[in-house]
Amino acid sequence: MPSCKDITEHSSDYLERNLPWWKRPGYWLHLAMCIHCRRYVDQLKLTIGTISKSPDATPPNISTEEIQAIVEKMKQSTKK
Ligand SMILES: [Zn+2]
């Protein structure tokens, strides 16, 4: 899971879809949980403008339960 620093540092890559596919779920997850980074990315999206039309630039609609399930799985995998 990326940190807030990772999100802000690489958010232009993310919005321009230059981010490797395997990094995107971490981004979605972080943005779904972190209002600060979501605001930051939203602002950047407005600044970049045209790219905001890209459907990949917004997190998918995942429910809180799904996020929690993913987070639980990650916790379990780090314990091992
Ligand atoms: Zn964050």
PDB file of the backbone (N, CA, C, O) and the ligand in Angstrom, with CONECT records:
HET     ZN  A 101       1
ATOM      1  N   MET A   1       0.844  -1.201   0.000  1.00  0.00           N
ATOM      2  CA  MET A   1       0.000   0.000   0.000  1.00  0.00           C
ATOM      3  C   MET A   1       0.881   1.254   0.000  1.00  0.00           C
ATOM      4  O   MET A   1       1.736   1.407   0.872  1.00  0.00           O
ATOM      5  N   PRO A   2       0.681   2.143  -0.964  1.00  0.00           N
ATOM      6  CA  PRO A   2       1.521   3.341  -1.023  1.00  0.00           C
ATOM      7  C   PRO A   2       1.226   4.300   0.123  1.00  0.00           C
ATOM      8  O   PRO A   2       0.103   4.337   0.624  1.00  0.00           O
ATOM      9  N   SER A   3       2.215   5.070   0.539  1.00  0.00           N
ATOM     10  CA  SER A   3       2.018   6.084   1.569  1.00  0.00           C
ATOM     11  C   SER A   3       1.502   7.360   0.916  1.00  0.00           C
ATOM     12  O   SER A   3       1.468   7.465  -0.310  1.00  0.00           O
ATOM     13  N   CYS A   4       1.095   8.341   1.746  1.00  0.00           N
ATOM     14  CA  CYS A   4       0.616   9.617   1.229  1.00  0.00           C
ATOM     15  C   CYS A   4       1.695  10.277   0.365  1.00  0.00           C
ATOM     16  O   CYS A   4       1.391  10.918  -0.641  1.00  0.00           O
ATOM     17  N   LYS A   5       2.949  10.113   0.770  1.00  0.00           N
ATOM     18  CA  LYS A   5       4.063  10.686   0.027  1.00  0.00           C
ATOM     19  C   LYS A   5       4.147  10.056  -1.369  1.00  0.00           C
ATOM     20  O   LYS A   5       4.327  10.749  -2.370  1.00  0.00           O
ATOM     21  N   ASP A   6       4.011   8.722  -1.408  1.00  0.00           N
ATOM     22  CA  ASP A   6       4.028   8.034  -2.708  1.00  0.00           C
ATOM     23  C   ASP A   6       2.916   8.546  -3.607  1.00  0.00           C
ATOM     24  O   ASP A   6       3.117   8.786  -4.797  1.00  0.00           O
ATOM     25  N   ILE A   7       1.738   8.709  -3.016  1.00  0.00           N
ATOM     26  CA  ILE A   7       0.574   9.147  -3.798  1.00  0.00           C
ATOM     27  C   ILE A   7       0.833  10.522  -4.407  1.00  0.00           C
ATOM     28  O   ILE A   7       0.640  10.726  -5.605  1.00  0.00           O
ATOM     29  N   THR A   8       1.273  11.464  -3.569  1.00  0.00           N
ATOM     30  CA  THR A   8       1.466  12.820  -4.072  1.00  0.00           C
ATOM     31  C   THR A   8       2.633  12.884  -5.059  1.00  0.00           C
ATOM     32  O   THR A   8       2.593  13.643  -6.027  1.00  0.00           O
ATOM     33  N   GLU A   9       3.656  12.094  -4.813  1.00  0.00           N
ATOM     34  CA  GLU A   9       4.819  12.120  -5.712  1.00  0.00           C
ATOM     35  C   GLU A   9       4.511  11.545  -7.086  1.00  0.00           C
ATOM     36  O   GLU A   9       5.029  12.016  -8.098  1.00  0.00           O
ATOM     37  N   HIS A  10       3.660  10.519  -7.112  1.00  0.00           N
ATOM     38  CA  HIS A  10       3.419   9.828  -8.378  1.00  0.00           C
ATOM     39  C   HIS A  10       2.031  10.059  -8.939  1.00  0.00           C
ATOM     40  O   HIS A  10       1.610   9.370  -9.868  1.00  0.00           O
ATOM     41  N   SER A  11       1.304  11.041  -8.369  1.00  0.00           N
ATOM     42  CA  SER A  11      -0.077  11.205  -8.810  1.00  0.00           C
ATOM     43  C   SER A  11      -0.198  11.672 -10.259  1.00  0.00           C
ATOM     44  O   SER A  11      -1.189  11.370 -10.924  1.00  0.00           O
ATOM     45  N   SER A  12       0.803  12.408 -10.755  1.00  0.00           N
ATOM     46  CA  SER A  12       0.709  12.800 -12.168  1.00  0.00           C
ATOM     47  C   SER A  12       0.900  11.582 -13.076  1.00  0.00           C
ATOM     48  O   SER A  12       0.261  11.477 -14.123  1.00  0.00           O
ATOM     49  N   ASP A  13       1.775  10.673 -12.673  1.00  0.00           N
ATOM     50  CA  ASP A  13       1.934   9.414 -13.418  1.00  0.00           C
ATOM     51  C   ASP A  13       0.630   8.630 -13.397  1.00  0.00           C
ATOM     52  O   ASP A  13       0.198   8.055 -14.397  1.00  0.00           O
ATOM     53  N   TYR A  14       0.027   8.633 -12.222  1.00  0.00           N
ATOM     54  CA  TYR A  14      -1.227   7.907 -12.054  1.00  0.00           C
ATOM     55  C   TYR A  14      -2.296   8.489 -12.972  1.00  0.00           C
ATOM     56  O   TYR A  14      -2.979   7.751 -13.682  1.00  0.00           O
ATOM     57  N   LEU A  15      -2.440   9.811 -12.958  1.00  0.00           N
ATOM     58  CA  LEU A  15      -3.470  10.457 -13.766  1.00  0.00           C
ATOM     59  C   LEU A  15      -3.177  10.328 -15.261  1.00  0.00           C
ATOM     60  O   LEU A  15      -4.094  10.281 -16.080  1.00  0.00           O
ATOM     61  N   GLU A  16      -1.903  10.274 -15.602  1.00  0.00           N
ATOM     62  CA  GLU A  16      -1.539  10.141 -17.014  1.00  0.00           C
ATOM     63  C   GLU A  16      -1.432   8.679 -17.428  1.00  0.00           C
ATOM     64  O   GLU A  16      -1.031   8.368 -18.549  1.00  0.00           O
ATOM     65  N   ARG A  17      -1.793   7.793 -16.517  1.00  0.00           N
ATOM     66  CA  ARG A  17      -1.790   6.357 -16.749  1.00  0.00           C
ATOM     67  C   ARG A  17      -0.412   5.829 -17.084  1.00  0.00           C
ATOM     68  O   ARG A  17      -0.280   4.870 -17.844  1.00  0.00           O
ATOM     69  N   ASN A  18       0.618   6.449 -16.522  1.00  0.00           N
ATOM     70  CA  ASN A  18       1.979   5.962 -16.712  1.00  0.00           C
ATOM     71  C   ASN A  18       2.394   5.035 -15.578  1.00  0.00           C
ATOM     72  O   ASN A  18       3.511   4.520 -15.548  1.00  0.00           O
ATOM     73  N   LEU A  19       1.482   4.839 -14.664  1.00  0.00           N
ATOM     74  CA  LEU A  19       1.787   4.008 -13.508  1.00  0.00           C
ATOM     75  C   LEU A  19       1.665   2.531 -13.896  1.00  0.00           C
ATOM     76  O   LEU A  19       0.709   2.156 -14.575  1.00  0.00           O
ATOM     77  N   PRO A  20       2.615   1.687 -13.477  1.00  0.00           N
ATOM     78  CA  PRO A  20       2.487   0.261 -13.795  1.00  0.00           C
ATOM     79  C   PRO A  20       1.169  -0.294 -13.265  1.00  0.00           C
ATOM     80  O   PRO A  20       0.707   0.113 -12.199  1.00  0.00           O
ATOM     81  N   TRP A  21       0.571  -1.208 -13.995  1.00  0.00           N
ATOM     82  CA  TRP A  21      -0.755  -1.730 -13.636  1.00  0.00           C
ATOM     83  C   TRP A  21      -0.789  -2.303 -12.231  1.00  0.00           C
ATOM     84  O   TRP A  21      -1.802  -2.193 -11.539  1.00  0.00           O
ATOM     85  N   TRP A  22       0.308  -2.913 -11.803  1.00  0.00           N
ATOM     86  CA  TRP A  22       0.321  -3.567 -10.488  1.00  0.00           C
ATOM     87  C   TRP A  22       0.378  -2.561  -9.349  1.00  0.00           C
ATOM     88  O   TRP A  22       0.181  -2.923  -8.189  1.00  0.00           O
ATOM     89  N   LYS A  23       0.644  -1.304  -9.670  1.00  0.00           N
ATOM     90  CA  LYS A  23       0.652  -0.292  -8.616  1.00  0.00           C
ATOM     91  C   LYS A  23      -0.705   0.366  -8.448  1.00  0.00           C
ATOM     92  O   LYS A  23      -0.976   0.995  -7.425  1.00  0.00           O
ATOM     93  N   ARG A  24      -1.568   0.217  -9.468  1.00  0.00           N
ATOM     94  CA  ARG A  24      -2.851   0.939  -9.447  1.00  0.00           C
ATOM     95  C   ARG A  24      -3.793   0.516  -8.330  1.00  0.00           C
ATOM     96  O   ARG A  24      -4.407   1.380  -7.704  1.00  0.00           O
ATOM     97  N   PRO A  25      -3.935  -0.797  -8.049  1.00  0.00           N
ATOM     98  CA  PRO A  25      -4.851  -1.168  -6.955  1.00  0.00           C
ATOM     99  C   PRO A  25      -4.477  -0.508  -5.629  1.00  0.00           C
ATOM    100  O   PRO A  25      -5.357  -0.119  -4.861  1.00  0.00           O
ATOM    101  N   GLY A  26      -3.193  -0.383  -5.359  1.00  0.00           N
ATOM    102  CA  GLY A  26      -2.735   0.283  -4.140  1.00  0.00           C
ATOM    103  C   GLY A  26      -3.175   1.732  -4.115  1.00  0.00           C
ATOM    104  O   GLY A  26      -3.567   2.266  -3.077  1.00  0.00           O
ATOM    105  N   TYR A  27      -3.101   2.362  -5.288  1.00  0.00           N
ATOM    106  CA  TYR A  27      -3.544   3.746  -5.418  1.00  0.00           C
ATOM    107  C   TYR A  27      -5.024   3.874  -5.146  1.00  0.00           C
ATOM    108  O   TYR A  27      -5.457   4.737  -4.382  1.00  0.00           O
ATOM    109  N   TRP A  28      -5.810   2.995  -5.787  1.00  0.00           N
ATOM    110  CA  TRP A  28      -7.262   3.036  -5.603  1.00  0.00           C
ATOM    111  C   TRP A  28      -7.617   2.880  -4.137  1.00  0.00           C
ATOM    112  O   TRP A  28      -8.450   3.599  -3.586  1.00  0.00           O
ATOM    113  N   LEU A  29      -6.952   1.912  -3.533  1.00  0.00           N
ATOM    114  CA  LEU A  29      -7.218   1.597  -2.132  1.00  0.00           C
ATOM    115  C   LEU A  29      -6.887   2.799  -1.245  1.00  0.00           C
ATOM    116  O   LEU A  29      -7.662   3.176  -0.365  1.00  0.00           O
ATOM    117  N   HIS A  30      -5.727   3.384  -1.496  1.00  0.00           N
ATOM    118  CA  HIS A  30      -5.321   4.535  -0.694  1.00  0.00           C
ATOM    119  C   HIS A  30      -6.290   5.695  -0.899  1.00  0.00           C
ATOM    120  O   HIS A  30      -6.706   6.345   0.060  1.00  0.00           O
ATOM    121  N   LEU A  31      -6.644   5.946  -2.157  1.00  0.00           N
ATOM    122  CA  LEU A  31      -7.548   7.063  -2.450  1.00  0.00           C
ATOM    123  C   LEU A  31      -8.934   6.825  -1.871  1.00  0.00           C
ATOM    124  O   LEU A  31      -9.625   7.764  -1.474  1.00  0.00           O
ATOM    125  N   ALA A  32      -9.332   5.554  -1.826  1.00  0.00           N
ATOM    126  CA  ALA A  32     -10.648   5.236  -1.264  1.00  0.00           C
ATOM    127  C   ALA A  32     -10.678   5.503   0.233  1.00  0.00           C
ATOM    128  O   ALA A  32     -11.736   5.789   0.794  1.00  0.00           O
ATOM    129  N   MET A  33      -9.519   5.410   0.882  1.00  0.00           N
ATOM    130  CA  MET A  33      -9.482   5.550   2.337  1.00  0.00           C
ATOM    131  C   MET A  33      -8.964   6.906   2.800  1.00  0.00           C
ATOM    132  O   MET A  33      -9.259   7.329   3.918  1.00  0.00           O
ATOM    133  N   CYS A  34      -8.197   7.592   1.958  1.00  0.00           N
ATOM    134  CA  CYS A  34      -7.513   8.805   2.395  1.00  0.00           C
ATOM    135  C   CYS A  34      -8.112  10.030   1.706  1.00  0.00           C
ATOM    136  O   CYS A  34      -7.880  10.256   0.518  1.00  0.00           O
ATOM    137  N   ILE A  35      -8.871  10.804   2.443  1.00  0.00           N
ATOM    138  CA  ILE A  35      -9.528  11.989   1.893  1.00  0.00           C
ATOM    139  C   ILE A  35      -8.515  13.041   1.434  1.00  0.00           C
ATOM    140  O   ILE A  35      -8.766  13.772   0.475  1.00  0.00           O
ATOM    141  N   HIS A  36      -7.379  13.114   2.116  1.00  0.00           N
ATOM    142  CA  HIS A  36      -6.370  14.133   1.785  1.00  0.00           C
ATOM    143  C   HIS A  36      -5.782  13.881   0.388  1.00  0.00           C
ATOM    144  O   HIS A  36      -5.662  14.798  -0.425  1.00  0.00           O
ATOM    145  N   CYS A  37      -5.427  12.638   0.137  1.00  0.00           N
ATOM    146  CA  CYS A  37      -4.849  12.312  -1.158  1.00  0.00           C
ATOM    147  C   CYS A  37      -5.900  12.397  -2.253  1.00  0.00           C
ATOM    148  O   CYS A  37      -5.599  12.765  -3.388  1.00  0.00           O
ATOM    149  N   ARG A  38      -7.153  12.050  -1.900  1.00  0.00           N
ATOM    150  CA  ARG A  38      -8.232  12.138  -2.883  1.00  0.00           C
ATOM    151  C   ARG A  38      -8.397  13.595  -3.315  1.00  0.00           C
ATOM    152  O   ARG A  38      -8.556  13.891  -4.499  1.00  0.00           O
ATOM    153  N   ARG A  39      -8.356  14.499  -2.334  1.00  0.00           N
ATOM    154  CA  ARG A  39      -8.453  15.931  -2.641  1.00  0.00           C
ATOM    155  C   ARG A  39      -7.278  16.388  -3.484  1.00  0.00           C
ATOM    156  O   ARG A  39      -7.431  17.149  -4.440  1.00  0.00           O
ATOM    157  N   TYR A  40      -6.112  15.909  -3.111  1.00  0.00           N
ATOM    158  CA  TYR A  40      -4.902  16.285  -3.837  1.00  0.00           C
ATOM    159  C   TYR A  40      -4.998  15.839  -5.291  1.00  0.00           C
ATOM    160  O   TYR A  40      -4.730  16.614  -6.209  1.00  0.00           O
ATOM    161  N   VAL A  41      -5.380  14.590  -5.488  1.00  0.00           N
ATOM    162  CA  VAL A  41      -5.481  14.042  -6.843  1.00  0.00           C
ATOM    163  C   VAL A  41      -6.594  14.754  -7.626  1.00  0.00           C
ATOM    164  O   VAL A  41      -6.455  15.012  -8.822  1.00  0.00           O
ATOM    165  N   ASP A  42      -7.686  15.064  -6.944  1.00  0.00           N
ATOM    166  CA  ASP A  42      -8.781  15.804  -7.595  1.00  0.00           C
ATOM    167  C   ASP A  42      -8.299  17.166  -8.083  1.00  0.00           C
ATOM    168  O   ASP A  42      -8.600  17.587  -9.200  1.00  0.00           O
ATOM    169  N   GLN A  43      -7.545  17.841  -7.222  1.00  0.00           N
ATOM    170  CA  GLN A  43      -7.002  19.149  -7.583  1.00  0.00           C
ATOM    171  C   GLN A  43      -6.082  19.034  -8.792  1.00  0.00           C
ATOM    172  O   GLN A  43      -6.155  19.826  -9.732  1.00  0.00           O
ATOM    173  N   LEU A  44      -5.223  18.035  -8.741  1.00  0.00           N
ATOM    174  CA  LEU A  44      -4.266  17.816  -9.821  1.00  0.00           C
ATOM    175  C   LEU A  44      -4.997  17.489 -11.120  1.00  0.00           C
ATOM    176  O   LEU A  44      -4.617  17.933 -12.203  1.00  0.00           O
ATOM    177  N   LYS A  45      -6.045  16.707 -10.977  1.00  0.00           N
ATOM    178  CA  LYS A  45      -6.859  16.312 -12.125  1.00  0.00           C
ATOM    179  C   LYS A  45      -7.453  17.551 -12.787  1.00  0.00           C
ATOM    180  O   LYS A  45      -7.462  17.664 -14.013  1.00  0.00           O
ATOM    181  N   LEU A  46      -7.950  18.478 -11.971  1.00  0.00           N
ATOM    182  CA  LEU A  46      -8.507  19.728 -12.483  1.00  0.00           C
ATOM    183  C   LEU A  46      -7.423  20.538 -13.185  1.00  0.00           C
ATOM    184  O   LEU A  46      -7.656  21.152 -14.226  1.00  0.00           O
ATOM    185  N   THR A  47      -6.225  20.521 -12.584  1.00  0.00           N
ATOM    186  CA  THR A  47      -5.101  21.265 -13.159  1.00  0.00           C
ATOM    187  C   THR A  47      -4.706  20.684 -14.508  1.00  0.00           C
ATOM    188  O   THR A  47      -4.469  21.411 -15.473  1.00  0.00           O
ATOM    189  N   ILE A  48      -4.643  19.381 -14.554  1.00  0.00           N
ATOM    190  CA  ILE A  48      -4.249  18.725 -15.799  1.00  0.00           C
ATOM    191  C   ILE A  48      -5.376  18.851 -16.836  1.00  0.00           C
ATOM    192  O   ILE A  48      -5.120  18.965 -18.034  1.00  0.00           O
ATOM    193  N   GLY A  49      -6.637  18.829 -16.348  1.00  0.00           N
ATOM    194  CA  GLY A  49      -7.769  19.121 -17.230  1.00  0.00           C
ATOM    195  C   GLY A  49      -8.220  17.970 -18.084  1.00  0.00           C
ATOM    196  O   GLY A  49      -9.009  17.134 -17.643  1.00  0.00           O
ATOM    197  N   THR A  50      -7.729  17.914 -19.296  1.00  0.00           N
ATOM    198  CA  THR A  50      -8.236  16.954 -20.286  1.00  0.00           C
ATOM    199  C   THR A  50      -8.172  15.516 -19.806  1.00  0.00           C
ATOM    200  O   THR A  50      -9.031  14.703 -20.149  1.00  0.00           O
ATOM    201  N   ILE A  51      -7.155  15.198 -19.013  1.00  0.00           N
ATOM    202  CA  ILE A  51      -6.951  13.816 -18.571  1.00  0.00           C
ATOM    203  C   ILE A  51      -8.089  13.350 -17.649  1.00  0.00           C
ATOM    204  O   ILE A  51      -8.347  12.154 -17.516  1.00  0.00           O
ATOM    205  N   SER A  52      -8.768  14.327 -17.013  1.00  0.00           N
ATOM    206  CA  SER A  52      -9.843  13.975 -16.093  1.00  0.00           C
ATOM    207  C   SER A  52     -10.954  13.181 -16.769  1.00  0.00           C
ATOM    208  O   SER A  52     -11.756  12.532 -16.098  1.00  0.00           O
ATOM    209  N   LYS A  53     -10.999  13.232 -18.092  1.00  0.00           N
ATOM    210  CA  LYS A  53     -12.033  12.475 -18.808  1.00  0.00           C
ATOM    211  C   LYS A  53     -11.712  10.989 -18.870  1.00  0.00           C
ATOM    212  O   LYS A  53     -12.567  10.163 -19.190  1.00  0.00           O
ATOM    213  N   SER A  54     -10.457  10.668 -18.556  1.00  0.00           N
ATOM    214  CA  SER A  54     -10.062   9.274 -18.571  1.00  0.00           C
ATOM    215  C   SER A  54     -10.753   8.502 -17.453  1.00  0.00           C
ATOM    216  O   SER A  54     -10.663   8.896 -16.290  1.00  0.00           O
ATOM    217  N   PRO A  55     -11.436   7.418 -17.780  1.00  0.00           N
ATOM    218  CA  PRO A  55     -12.145   6.660 -16.738  1.00  0.00           C
ATOM    219  C   PRO A  55     -11.214   6.009 -15.733  1.00  0.00           C
ATOM    220  O   PRO A  55     -11.617   5.752 -14.598  1.00  0.00           O
ATOM    221  N   ASP A  56      -9.968   5.733 -16.129  1.00  0.00           N
ATOM    222  CA  ASP A  56      -9.026   5.083 -15.232  1.00  0.00           C
ATOM    223  C   ASP A  56      -8.499   6.007 -14.143  1.00  0.00           C
ATOM    224  O   ASP A  56      -7.878   5.553 -13.182  1.00  0.00           O
ATOM    225  N   ALA A  57      -8.751   7.304 -14.297  1.00  0.00           N
ATOM    226  CA  ALA A  57      -8.160   8.267 -13.369  1.00  0.00           C
ATOM    227  C   ALA A  57      -8.930   8.374 -12.061  1.00  0.00           C
ATOM    228  O   ALA A  57      -8.449   8.997 -11.114  1.00  0.00           O
ATOM    229  N   THR A  58     -10.098   7.787 -11.989  1.00  0.00           N
ATOM    230  CA  THR A  58     -10.851   7.834 -10.746  1.00  0.00           C
ATOM    231  C   THR A  58     -10.899   6.439 -10.133  1.00  0.00           C
ATOM    232  O   THR A  58     -10.923   5.445 -10.858  1.00  0.00           O
ATOM    233  N   PRO A  59     -10.914   6.360  -8.824  1.00  0.00           N
ATOM    234  CA  PRO A  59     -10.978   5.035  -8.206  1.00  0.00           C
ATOM    235  C   PRO A  59     -12.291   4.344  -8.553  1.00  0.00           C
ATOM    236  O   PRO A  59     -13.323   5.003  -8.681  1.00  0.00           O
ATOM    237  N   PRO A  60     -12.261   3.044  -8.705  1.00  0.00           N
ATOM    238  CA  PRO A  60     -13.508   2.330  -8.992  1.00  0.00           C
ATOM    239  C   PRO A  60     -14.425   2.359  -7.780  1.00  0.00           C
ATOM    240  O   PRO A  60     -13.975   2.590  -6.658  1.00  0.00           O
ATOM    241  N   ASN A  61     -15.694   2.127  -8.005  1.00  0.00           N
ATOM    242  CA  ASN A  61     -16.636   2.122  -6.884  1.00  0.00           C
ATOM    243  C   ASN A  61     -16.514   0.825  -6.102  1.00  0.00           C
ATOM    244  O   ASN A  61     -17.141  -0.183  -6.426  1.00  0.00           O
ATOM    245  N   ILE A  62     -15.692   0.879  -5.067  1.00  0.00           N
ATOM    246  CA  ILE A  62     -15.592  -0.289  -4.205  1.00  0.00           C
ATOM    247  C   ILE A  62     -16.176   0.060  -2.846  1.00  0.00           C
ATOM    248  O   ILE A  62     -15.988   1.165  -2.337  1.00  0.00           O
ATOM    249  N   SER A  63     -16.877  -0.884  -2.277  1.00  0.00           N
ATOM    250  CA  SER A  63     -17.538  -0.623  -1.007  1.00  0.00           C
ATOM    251  C   SER A  63     -16.533  -0.689   0.145  1.00  0.00           C
ATOM    252  O   SER A  63     -15.448  -1.255   0.012  1.00  0.00           O
ATOM    253  N   THR A  64     -16.916  -0.105   1.264  1.00  0.00           N
ATOM    254  CA  THR A  64     -16.064  -0.112   2.451  1.00  0.00           C
ATOM    255  C   THR A  64     -15.771  -1.547   2.885  1.00  0.00           C
ATOM    256  O   THR A  64     -14.669  -1.849   3.343  1.00  0.00           O
ATOM    257  N   GLU A  65     -16.763  -2.430   2.741  1.00  0.00           N
ATOM    258  CA  GLU A  65     -16.581  -3.830   3.129  1.00  0.00           C
ATOM    259  C   GLU A  65     -15.488  -4.473   2.295  1.00  0.00           C
ATOM    260  O   GLU A  65     -14.652  -5.215   2.809  1.00  0.00           O
ATOM    261  N   GLU A  66     -15.505  -4.179   0.994  1.00  0.00           N
ATOM    262  CA  GLU A  66     -14.498  -4.743   0.102  1.00  0.00           C
ATOM    263  C   GLU A  66     -13.108  -4.233   0.468  1.00  0.00           C
ATOM    264  O   GLU A  66     -12.135  -4.987   0.466  1.00  0.00           O
ATOM    265  N   ILE A  67     -13.031  -2.944   0.780  1.00  0.00           N
ATOM    266  CA  ILE A  67     -11.743  -2.359   1.169  1.00  0.00           C
ATOM    267  C   ILE A  67     -11.242  -3.037   2.437  1.00  0.00           C
ATOM    268  O   ILE A  67     -10.075  -3.416   2.535  1.00  0.00           O
ATOM    269  N   GLN A  68     -12.140  -3.184   3.403  1.00  0.00           N
ATOM    270  CA  GLN A  68     -11.749  -3.819   4.663  1.00  0.00           C
ATOM    271  C   GLN A  68     -11.279  -5.241   4.444  1.00  0.00           C
ATOM    272  O   GLN A  68     -10.324  -5.688   5.079  1.00  0.00           O
ATOM    273  N   ALA A  69     -11.947  -5.958   3.546  1.00  0.00           N
ATOM    274  CA  ALA A  69     -11.552  -7.331   3.241  1.00  0.00           C
ATOM    275  C   ALA A  69     -10.143  -7.364   2.662  1.00  0.00           C
ATOM    276  O   ALA A  69      -9.334  -8.220   3.022  1.00  0.00           O
ATOM    277  N   ILE A  70      -9.859  -6.430   1.768  1.00  0.00           N
ATOM    278  CA  ILE A  70      -8.524  -6.362   1.151  1.00  0.00           C
ATOM    279  C   ILE A  70      -7.476  -6.020   2.203  1.00  0.00           C
ATOM    280  O   ILE A  70      -6.398  -6.613   2.243  1.00  0.00           O
ATOM    281  N   VAL A  71      -7.813  -5.046   3.061  1.00  0.00           N
ATOM    282  CA  VAL A  71      -6.878  -4.631   4.111  1.00  0.00           C
ATOM    283  C   VAL A  71      -6.601  -5.799   5.059  1.00  0.00           C
ATOM    284  O   VAL A  71      -5.457  -6.020   5.457  1.00  0.00           O
ATOM    285  N   GLU A  72      -7.647  -6.544   5.420  1.00  0.00           N
ATOM    286  CA  GLU A  72      -7.476  -7.718   6.288  1.00  0.00           C
ATOM    287  C   GLU A  72      -6.542  -8.734   5.656  1.00  0.00           C
ATOM    288  O   GLU A  72      -5.666  -9.290   6.319  1.00  0.00           O
ATOM    289  N   LYS A  73      -6.741  -8.971   4.364  1.00  0.00           N
ATOM    290  CA  LYS A  73      -5.909  -9.924   3.637  1.00  0.00           C
ATOM    291  C   LYS A  73      -4.450  -9.477   3.664  1.00  0.00           C
ATOM    292  O   LYS A  73      -3.538 -10.283   3.851  1.00  0.00           O
ATOM    293  N   MET A  74      -4.252  -8.161   3.471  1.00  0.00           N
ATOM    294  CA  MET A  74      -2.884  -7.638   3.463  1.00  0.00           C
ATOM    295  C   MET A  74      -2.240  -7.786   4.826  1.00  0.00           C
ATOM    296  O   MET A  74      -1.061  -8.120   4.937  1.00  0.00           O
ATOM    297  N   LYS A  75      -3.033  -7.531   5.872  1.00  0.00           N
ATOM    298  CA  LYS A  75      -2.520  -7.686   7.238  1.00  0.00           C
ATOM    299  C   LYS A  75      -2.084  -9.121   7.487  1.00  0.00           C
ATOM    300  O   LYS A  75      -1.027  -9.377   8.063  1.00  0.00           O
ATOM    301  N   GLN A  76      -2.929 -10.056   7.039  1.00  0.00           N
ATOM    302  CA  GLN A  76      -2.628 -11.466   7.245  1.00  0.00           C
ATOM    303  C   GLN A  76      -1.381 -11.882   6.492  1.00  0.00           C
ATOM    304  O   GLN A  76      -0.581 -12.669   7.000  1.00  0.00           O
ATOM    305  N   SER A  77      -1.207 -11.368   5.294  1.00  0.00           N
ATOM    306  CA  SER A  77      -0.044 -11.763   4.495  1.00  0.00           C
ATOM    307  C   SER A  77       1.250 -11.195   5.065  1.00  0.00           C
ATOM    308  O   SER A  77       2.318 -11.782   4.888  1.00  0.00           O
ATOM    309  N   THR A  78       1.158 -10.040   5.757  1.00  0.00           N
ATOM    310  CA  THR A  78       2.382  -9.480   6.327  1.00  0.00           C
ATOM    311  C   THR A  78       2.773 -10.199   7.611  1.00  0.00           C
ATOM    312  O   THR A  78       3.942 -10.199   7.997  1.00  0.00           O
ATOM    313  N   LYS A  79       1.785 -10.815   8.277  1.00  0.00           N
ATOM    314  CA  LYS A  79       2.072 -11.537   9.528  1.00  0.00           C
ATOM    315  C   LYS A  79       2.906 -12.767   9.291  1.00  0.00           C
ATOM    316  O   LYS A  79       3.721 -13.158  10.127  1.00  0.00           O
ATOM    317  N   LYS A  80       2.686 -13.392   8.105  1.00  0.00           N
ATOM    318  CA  LYS A  80       3.330 -14.677   7.843  1.00  0.00           C
ATOM    319  C   LYS A  80       4.836 -14.581   7.633  1.00  0.00           C
ATOM    320  O   LYS A  80       5.493 -15.596   7.404  1.00  0.00           O
TER     321      LYS A  80
HETATM  322 ZN    ZN A 101      -3.003   9.645   1.724  1.00  0.00          ZN2+
END
